[in-house]
């Protein structure tokens, strides 16, 4: 670690606040604290509920368990530091910044592939129901999750490893509330061509594989649903996929908007507020999206509460 720090003239960074206006500091702090509490309670609650109820020990809820775990860890990577910056100096060490960058990239990349696995699970459930139990075996589901984390780890290593080769010797002010790839590249006083290449290759692979896989899964699902003769059958099939489609749209849509605003010169202030939805709001919404209209989760919650209270 000391070698990494000595390779850079900068030993710490200053993170920019969401807003420099003093009258907004308290409302923003309370808003973000509320979002963080809801994120932790919602995701931890869903993880506990799935773990305690054998009726939810199915492939669909196994993937949802992992999605909630990732969202919980993802929020804990930067939100406590972000909240602390409202009441103290916005300083993060070089090693702390690189660590935050690694885990941020790891959980974002992993979530992309978990969402792909969930889309494939819905495809098998609707298009090949007779083969579902055989296809989505415990071993296969575990392999999908293991692959998601391994690929996420590889992407995080690529981003962080290429960042460690840079020298930061001028400004140490990061125009963001967390250590992210593009804001950090703007501070480098050495060439960032390799980093930009790594960024576009890794992001390109993640986005292309995820979007194409999810699109193909839902194209086949839609084709199958349209061949279902009864309106009730079609409605049931659509409702099975509804929550996942909303989660995918929120995650990829907000992520795309965030990176598009970041890519324009002088747009870091707008990007910070766009990032709040991507990094803070989406992990809070996922447990609600998958729980509010889910009869299995509601039944399991009722059983668990009765077990605890009575």
C-alpha positions as CSV (number, residue, x, y, z in Angstrom):
1,X,0.0,0.0,0.0
2,X,2.9,2.4,0.8
3,X,4.3,1.8,-2.6
4,X,1.0,2.8,-4.2
5,X,0.9,6.0,-2.2
6,X,4.5,6.9,-2.8
7,X,4.0,6.6,-6.6
8,X,1.7,9.6,-6.4
9,X,2.4,13.1,-5.2
10,X,-1.2,13.3,-3.9
11,X,-1.8,11.4,-0.7
12,X,-5.4,12.5,-0.2
13,X,-8.3,13.9,-2.2
14,X,-11.0,16.5,-1.5
15,X,-14.5,15.4,-2.4
16,X,-16.9,18.1,-3.6
17,X,-20.3,18.5,-1.8
18,X,-23.5,18.0,-3.6
19,X,-24.2,21.7,-3.2
20,X,-22.2,24.6,-2.0
21,X,-25.3,26.5,-0.8
22,X,-25.3,26.4,3.0
23,X,-29.1,26.5,3.3
24,X,-29.3,23.2,1.4
25,X,-26.9,21.3,3.6
26,X,-29.3,20.2,6.3
27,X,-32.2,19.3,3.9
28,X,-29.8,17.3,1.7
29,X,-28.3,15.6,4.7
30,X,-31.7,14.5,6.1
31,X,-32.9,13.4,2.6
32,X,-29.8,11.3,2.0
33,X,-29.9,9.9,5.6
34,X,-33.5,8.9,5.1
35,X,-32.7,7.2,1.7
36,X,-29.8,5.4,3.3
37,X,-31.9,4.1,6.2
38,X,-34.6,2.9,3.9
39,X,-32.0,1.2,1.6
40,X,-30.4,-0.7,4.5
41,X,-33.8,-1.6,6.1
42,X,-35.4,-2.6,2.8
43,X,-32.5,-4.7,1.5
44,X,-31.5,-6.3,4.8
45,X,-35.2,-7.0,5.5
46,X,-35.6,-8.8,2.1
47,X,-32.4,-10.7,2.6
48,X,-33.6,-11.9,6.1
49,X,-37.1,-12.7,4.8
50,X,-35.8,-14.9,1.9
51,X,-33.3,-16.6,4.2
52,X,-35.9,-17.4,6.9
53,X,-38.7,-18.7,4.6
54,X,-38.3,-22.0,2.8
55,X,-41.1,-21.1,0.5
56,X,-38.8,-18.4,-1.0
57,X,-35.9,-20.8,-1.5
58,X,-36.4,-20.8,-5.3
59,X,-34.1,-19.6,-8.2
60,X,-36.1,-16.4,-8.6
61,X,-35.6,-15.4,-4.9
62,X,-32.0,-16.7,-4.9
63,X,-31.2,-14.1,-7.5
64,X,-33.3,-11.4,-5.6
65,X,-31.3,-12.3,-2.5
66,X,-28.1,-11.6,-4.3
67,X,-29.5,-8.4,-5.9
68,X,-30.4,-7.1,-2.4
69,X,-27.0,-8.1,-1.0
70,X,-25.3,-6.2,-3.8
71,X,-27.5,-3.1,-3.3
72,X,-26.9,-3.2,0.4
73,X,-23.1,-3.4,0.0
74,X,-23.2,-0.9,-2.9
75,X,-24.9,1.7,-0.7
76,X,-22.5,1.1,2.2
77,X,-19.4,1.7,0.0
78,X,-19.9,5.5,-0.2
79,X,-23.1,6.7,1.5
80,X,-21.6,6.7,5.1
81,X,-18.6,8.8,3.9
82,X,-21.0,11.0,1.9
83,X,-23.1,11.7,5.0
84,X,-20.0,12.3,7.1
85,X,-18.8,14.9,4.7
86,X,-21.8,17.1,5.6
87,X,-20.4,17.5,9.2
88,X,-16.7,17.2,8.7
89,X,-14.0,17.9,6.0
90,X,-14.6,16.3,2.7
91,X,-11.2,14.5,2.7
92,X,-10.5,10.9,1.6
93,X,-7.0,9.3,1.5
94,X,-5.5,8.1,-1.7
95,X,-5.8,4.4,-0.6
96,X,-9.3,5.0,0.7
97,X,-10.3,6.6,-2.7
98,X,-8.8,3.6,-4.7
99,X,-10.6,1.2,-2.3
100,X,-13.9,3.0,-2.8
101,X,-13.4,3.0,-6.6
102,X,-12.7,-0.7,-6.6
103,X,-15.8,-1.7,-4.6
104,X,-18.0,0.8,-6.5
105,X,-17.0,-0.8,-9.8
106,X,-17.2,-4.3,-8.4
107,X,-20.8,-4.0,-7.2
108,X,-22.1,-2.0,-10.3
109,X,-20.6,-4.6,-12.7
110,X,-21.9,-7.5,-10.6
111,X,-25.4,-6.1,-10.5
112,X,-25.5,-5.9,-14.3
113,X,-24.9,-9.6,-14.6
114,X,-27.3,-10.5,-11.7
115,X,-30.0,-8.6,-13.7
116,X,-29.1,-10.7,-16.8
117,X,-29.4,-13.9,-14.7
118,X,-32.8,-12.8,-13.5
119,X,-34.0,-12.1,-17.1
120,X,-32.8,-15.6,-18.1
121,X,-34.7,-17.1,-15.1
122,X,-37.9,-15.4,-16.3
123,X,-37.3,-16.6,-19.9
124,X,-37.0,-20.3,-18.7
125,X,-40.0,-19.9,-16.4
126,X,-42.3,-18.6,-19.1
127,X,-41.0,-20.2,-22.3
128,X,-39.8,-23.5,-21.0
129,X,-41.9,-24.2,-17.8
130,X,-41.6,-28.0,-18.0
131,X,-37.8,-27.7,-18.1
132,X,-37.6,-25.1,-15.4
133,X,-36.7,-27.3,-12.4
134,X,-34.0,-29.1,-14.4
135,X,-32.5,-26.0,-16.1
136,X,-32.5,-23.7,-13.1
137,X,-30.9,-26.2,-10.8
138,X,-29.2,-25.1,-7.6
139,X,-25.8,-25.8,-9.1
140,X,-26.6,-23.8,-12.3
141,X,-28.0,-20.8,-10.3
142,X,-24.9,-20.8,-8.0
143,X,-22.7,-20.9,-11.1
144,X,-24.5,-17.9,-12.6
145,X,-24.0,-15.9,-9.4
146,X,-20.3,-17.0,-9.1
147,X,-19.8,-15.9,-12.7
148,X,-21.5,-12.5,-12.0
149,X,-19.2,-11.8,-9.1
150,X,-16.0,-13.0,-10.9
151,X,-16.7,-10.8,-13.9
152,X,-17.6,-7.9,-11.7
153,X,-14.3,-8.5,-9.8
154,X,-12.3,-8.6,-13.1
155,X,-13.9,-5.3,-14.3
156,X,-13.1,-3.6,-10.9
157,X,-9.5,-4.8,-11.1
158,X,-9.2,-3.4,-14.6
159,X,-10.5,0.0,-13.6
160,X,-8.6,0.3,-10.4
161,X,-5.4,-1.2,-11.7
162,X,-5.3,1.3,-14.6
163,X,-6.0,4.1,-12.2
164,X,-3.1,3.2,-9.9
165,X,-0.6,3.8,-12.8
166,X,-1.6,7.5,-12.9
167,X,0.2,10.3,-11.1
168,X,-1.9,13.0,-9.5
169,X,0.4,16.0,-8.9
170,X,-1.8,19.1,-9.5
171,X,-5.3,19.6,-8.1
172,X,-6.6,17.0,-5.7
173,X,-10.2,18.2,-5.8
174,X,-12.6,15.6,-7.1
175,X,-15.7,17.2,-8.7
176,X,-17.9,14.4,-7.3
177,X,-19.1,13.1,-4.0
178,X,-17.4,9.7,-4.5
179,X,-14.2,8.4,-6.2
180,X,-15.4,7.6,-9.7
181,X,-13.4,6.8,-12.9
182,X,-14.1,9.9,-15.0
183,X,-13.8,12.6,-12.3
184,X,-10.5,11.0,-11.2
185,X,-9.1,11.0,-14.8
186,X,-9.6,14.7,-15.0
187,X,-7.1,15.2,-12.2
188,X,-4.2,13.2,-13.7
189,X,-1.1,15.0,-14.8
190,X,0.0,11.9,-16.9
191,X,-1.6,10.5,-20.0
192,X,-5.0,8.9,-19.5
193,X,-5.3,7.2,-23.0
194,X,-4.8,3.7,-21.5
195,X,-7.4,4.4,-18.8
196,X,-9.9,5.8,-21.3
197,X,-9.4,2.7,-23.5
198,X,-9.9,0.4,-20.5
199,X,-13.0,2.3,-19.4
200,X,-14.7,2.1,-22.8
201,X,-13.7,-1.6,-23.3
202,X,-14.9,-2.7,-19.8
203,X,-18.1,-0.6,-19.9
204,X,-18.7,-1.6,-23.5
205,X,-18.5,-5.3,-22.7
206,X,-20.7,-5.0,-19.6
207,X,-23.4,-2.9,-21.3
208,X,-23.4,-4.9,-24.6
209,X,-23.6,-8.3,-22.9
210,X,-26.2,-7.2,-20.4
211,X,-28.4,-5.3,-22.8
212,X,-28.3,-7.8,-25.6
213,X,-28.9,-10.8,-23.2
214,X,-31.8,-9.0,-21.5
215,X,-33.3,-7.8,-24.8
216,X,-33.1,-11.3,-26.3
217,X,-34.7,-12.9,-23.2
218,X,-37.6,-10.5,-23.2
219,X,-38.1,-10.7,-27.0
220,X,-38.5,-14.4,-26.6
221,X,-40.8,-14.0,-23.6
222,X,-43.0,-11.5,-25.5
223,X,-43.2,-13.8,-28.5
224,X,-44.3,-16.6,-26.1
225,X,-46.8,-14.5,-24.3
226,X,-48.5,-13.4,-27.5
227,X,-49.2,-17.0,-28.3
228,X,-50.9,-17.6,-24.9
229,X,-54.6,-18.0,-25.8
230,X,-56.2,-16.7,-22.6
231,X,-56.1,-13.1,-21.4
232,X,-55.6,-14.2,-17.9
233,X,-52.6,-16.3,-18.8
234,X,-51.0,-13.3,-20.7
235,X,-51.7,-11.0,-17.7
236,X,-50.1,-13.5,-15.3
237,X,-47.0,-13.8,-17.5
238,X,-46.7,-10.1,-17.9
239,X,-47.0,-9.5,-14.1
240,X,-44.2,-12.1,-13.5
241,X,-41.8,-9.9,-15.5
242,X,-43.1,-6.5,-14.6
243,X,-40.9,-5.9,-11.5
244,X,-37.8,-7.0,-13.2
245,X,-38.4,-4.8,-16.3
246,X,-38.9,-1.7,-14.0
247,X,-35.7,-2.5,-12.1
248,X,-33.7,-3.0,-15.3
249,X,-35.1,0.3,-16.8
250,X,-34.2,2.3,-13.6
251,X,-30.7,0.8,-13.3
252,X,-29.6,1.1,-16.9
253,X,-31.6,4.2,-17.7
254,X,-30.3,6.2,-14.7
255,X,-26.7,4.9,-15.3
256,X,-26.8,5.9,-19.0
257,X,-28.1,9.4,-18.1
258,X,-25.4,9.8,-15.5
259,X,-22.6,8.9,-17.8
260,X,-24.0,11.0,-20.7
261,X,-24.1,14.1,-18.5
262,X,-20.6,13.4,-17.2
263,X,-19.2,13.2,-20.7
264,X,-20.0,16.8,-21.5
265,X,-17.5,19.5,-20.5
266,X,-18.5,21.5,-17.5
267,X,-21.4,19.2,-16.6
268,X,-20.0,17.7,-13.4
269,X,-22.5,19.7,-11.2
270,X,-25.5,18.3,-13.2
271,X,-23.8,14.8,-13.1
272,X,-23.6,14.8,-9.3
273,X,-27.3,15.2,-8.9
274,X,-28.0,12.7,-11.7
275,X,-25.7,10.3,-9.9
276,X,-27.7,10.6,-6.7
277,X,-30.6,8.8,-8.3
278,X,-28.3,6.1,-9.8
279,X,-26.3,5.5,-6.6
280,X,-28.7,6.2,-3.8
281,X,-32.3,6.1,-5.0
282,X,-32.2,2.9,-7.2
283,X,-30.8,0.6,-4.4
284,X,-33.6,2.0,-2.2
285,X,-36.4,1.3,-4.7
286,X,-35.4,-2.3,-5.7
287,X,-36.8,-3.9,-2.5
288,X,-40.0,-2.0,-2.9
289,X,-40.3,-2.8,-6.6
290,X,-40.0,-6.6,-6.0
291,X,-42.1,-6.6,-2.8
292,X,-45.1,-4.4,-3.1
293,X,-46.9,-6.4,-5.8
294,X,-45.4,-9.8,-4.9
295,X,-47.9,-12.2,-3.1
296,X,-45.2,-14.6,-2.1
297,X,-43.2,-12.0,-0.3
298,X,-46.3,-10.6,1.4
299,X,-47.3,-14.1,2.6
300,X,-43.7,-14.8,3.8
301,X,-43.7,-11.4,5.6
302,X,-47.0,-12.2,7.3
303,X,-45.7,-15.6,8.5
304,X,-42.5,-14.2,9.8
305,X,-44.2,-11.4,11.7
306,X,-46.7,-13.9,13.3
307,X,-43.7,-16.1,14.2
308,X,-41.9,-13.2,15.8
309,X,-44.9,-11.6,17.5
310,X,-46.8,-14.6,18.7
